[in-house]
Amino acid sequence: MEGCRLAVNDLACRRGERVLFRSLSFDLKAGEALQVVGPNGTGKSSLLRIVAGLLAPFAGMVEREGSLGLVDERPALEEHLPLGRALAFWARIDGVRHDSHSSPSPLAGEGGAPSGAEGEGSAAPAAAGAADPSPNPLPQGERALFRCGLGLDELLDVPVQYLSTGQRKRAALARLLGQQAAVWLLDEPLNGLDAATARECERLVADHCRAGGIALIASHQPFDVPGMRQLDITLFAPPLQRMGSGWGMSAEADLPDSPHPNPSPEGDGL
């Protein structure tokens, strides 16, 4: 896997007239994982979108070395296509290489473009400048590509639009495995997954880090990856100030220094 690094320096995020967090910093190197925790609405998803380049920060900067893959609630799969063809379309674009006679390793064929960074919603195949994959049957080898422990074998002929929330999340994870991304951004990756698939997701992330990758995970649920650090995003929330009829921090207000400039190992106070 390519060398990788992800650093966030004095980052602040503003949504509307409210600053969600400020003075947030961390530095991840190859093989490291960080889980961002906090209640809904505290900026976990916004942080990942800033890191992915989909949202501009209010202050601060992001430094990244290595390609990036994003899994969020938008799987970037063509709704009208059967799941197998939708995944195979991106696999061909990402340049996946695989052996049709064997199942891929968890990291085999991870490929180029961020899975959630093509736009605000699902990316259409035509926008990528490739041929429409729908007239072609799915080759047996490409079926083998997605046998990665996520239980998609029986869903490859089902149109994406008919998939449940959990099935869409599994498809998004399979899309991630079809990239050569060194840096994984996972937004609530366990939502909709049963216990067995959740453990498989944790295993895939652990294997990715052991192979020298980086994982940044935003989740309010426990996520078990050996050696993973944890960051409580609420520690970077600004003091509340009265603003008209609501509460929040004025966008013109100073952004005070955070008392916790770097995340600590899990169980070490964050």
N, C-alpha and C positions, 0 to 999 in steps of 0.2 A: 504493500500500500504506500502511496505517496506520503511524504512528510507533511505534517499538518500542525496547525496551531490556531487557537481562537482566543482573542483578547478583547475585552470590553472595558473601556476607560471612561470613568465619570459620566456614565450614560444617564440621561433623563428622558422621560416619555410624557408627552402631553396629549390628551384626548379631549378635544373641545376646549373648555376653559379649566380643565382639571389636570394637574400634574400627578401622574400615578406613582412614579418613583423618580429619584434623583441620586446622583453621586454613586451609581452602581458600577462596580468594577469586579472583574475576575479574569483569570488567565488559565486556559486549558491547553495542555500539550498532548502529544500523541499518546494514546492509551488511556486517557483520563475521561471521566464522566462526571456530570454535575446535574443534580435534580433541583429545579426551581419549584418551591412550594409556596402556597398561600391561597386564601379564599378566592372565589370567583370575583372578577372585577378589579383585581389588584395589579394587573399588568403582565401576567405570565405569558399569555399569547402575544401581547404587543411586543414583549422583549424578543421572542423568537422571530417575529416578523421584522423587527429592526435588524436583528442579526442576519436574516435572510436577504435583506435589502429591499423588502416589500413595504417598509414603513420608515419614514425619515425620523431620526431621533430629534428631540427638542434640544438636547445638548449632548456633548460627548462624542465618542467615535468607536467604531468596531474595526479591529484588524483581524484578517483571516488569511491563512495559508492552507491551500487544499480545496478541492471541490466540495460542494455542499448539496445535501438532500434534505427535503422538508416533508414531514408527514403532519397534516392537520385535518380539519374537517372537510377539506376539498381535495378529493383524491386525484383530480386532474385526469380522469378517465372518461372517454366518450360514452355518454349515457346510452345511446341506442345500440352500441356494439355489445356482443357477448363478451364476458369478462376476459376470456382467453385471448380474443383478438385485440381487445383494448390494451391488455398488458403486453402482448406481442408487438403491437405498434411501437410502444415506447422502448421495448427491448431492442428492436431493430435500430431505432434512432440512437439509443445509448450505446450501440455497438456490442451487445452482449454476445459472448462466445460460450458455448456449452456443449457437453457431450450428450447426445440424445439417448444414449443407452444407460445413463446413470443420473441419479439425482444430484443437483448442484450442492456444493458446500454452502453454509450460511452466507458466505461473503462472495461466492462466485458470481462474477458478472456485474458487480455493483457499477453503475454507469454514470454519466456526466451531468445532465441538467438537474437543478433542484426540482423535486417532484411537486412542490407546491409553489414554485417561484415563476411559473410560466405566465401568471396573471392573477386577477382577482378571483377567477372561477376556474372551471374545467377548461383545459386547453383543447381546442379543436385540432384534429389532425391536419386539416388544410392549412392552418396557420403555421405549421412547422415546415411546410413546403415539401411534404412527402406524399407519396401516392396513397389514395384511400385504401385501407387494408381490408375493408368489409367484403369485397367479392372473393377473397382468397380463403380457403379452409385453413384452419390452424394446424401447422405441421406437428407431428407427434413429438419432435424434439423440443418444440416450444412449449408443449404441454409439460414435458419433463422439467423444464426450467422452473416452473412455479410449484413444484412439489417440494416445498421448503418447510414442512411442518406446520403450515398455517391453515390446513384443511380446505384448500381451494380446489382440489381435484374434481369434486362433484359440482362445482360452480362455474367451470370454464365456459359452459354453453349458455349460461344465464345472462341476459342483458343487464348491464350495470344498473340501469334505472330500477330494476326489481330487487336489488340487493338490500338487505337490512343494514342497520347502522353498524353492527359488529362485522358483518361480511364486508362492508365498504372499508372498514378499518383494516381488516386482514388484507384486502386488495391493495390498499395504500402501502402497507408494509411490504407486500410482494413487489410493488413498484419500486420501493426503496432498495430492495435487494437486487433490482435490475439496473442499478446505477453503480458507478465506480466512485462514489462519494466518500471522501475521507471524514467529513464532518456531518453527523446526523443531528437534525433538529426534530424533536418529537413532541408534539403538542397533544397532551392527554392521550397517550398511545394506548392505554388500557380501557378506555371508554368503549362499552359495548362488547368487550371480549369476555368469554367464559374463563373459568379459572385455569384450565389447561392451556388455552391459547395465550393467556396473560403470562404464564410461566415460560411459554415458548418465545414470546416477545422479549422477555427479560434475558433469556438465553442468547437470542440473536444479538442484543445490544452488548452483552458481556463478550461474546465472540468477536464482535466488531472492535471493541476496545482492546482485546487481547491481540488482535491483528494489527494494532497501531492506529486505530481510528479514534475519533472524538465523538462523544454523545452529549448533547444538551437536551435535557428532558424537562418539560413543564407538566407537572402532574400533581393533583391533590391526593392521589392514591399512593400507598406504599409501592416502591419500585426497587427490586432487589438486584443490584449489580455490585459485585465485589469491589471494594475500594472507592465506591462512588461518594463524592462530596454532596453536600446539601446547602442550598441557599434559600433563606426565608425572605421573599421579596417585600414583605410588609415592613421589614426593618429599614427599608429605603424609602418608605412613604414620607412625604413632607408633612410638617405640622399643618393642621387644619386652620384655615382662616375664613372668616365670614365673607361670602360673596353674594350680595343681593339676597335672593330667596333660597340659596343653597349653600352647601359647604364645599370647600375645596381650597386649593392653593392657587393664588393668582399667577397667571403666566408671566407677569412682570416682576413677581417677587424673586428675591435672591434664592439661589439653590444652595442650602447649607451643606457642609461636608457631612458625609455619612459616618457614623461611629464604627461601621463594619465595612472597610474598603474591599475586603476579600472574603470569599466564602471559606468556611472552615470544614474540616472533615465531619461527616455525619455523626451526630451525637456529641458534638463539641461546642454546643451553645447556639448553633443556628438551626 
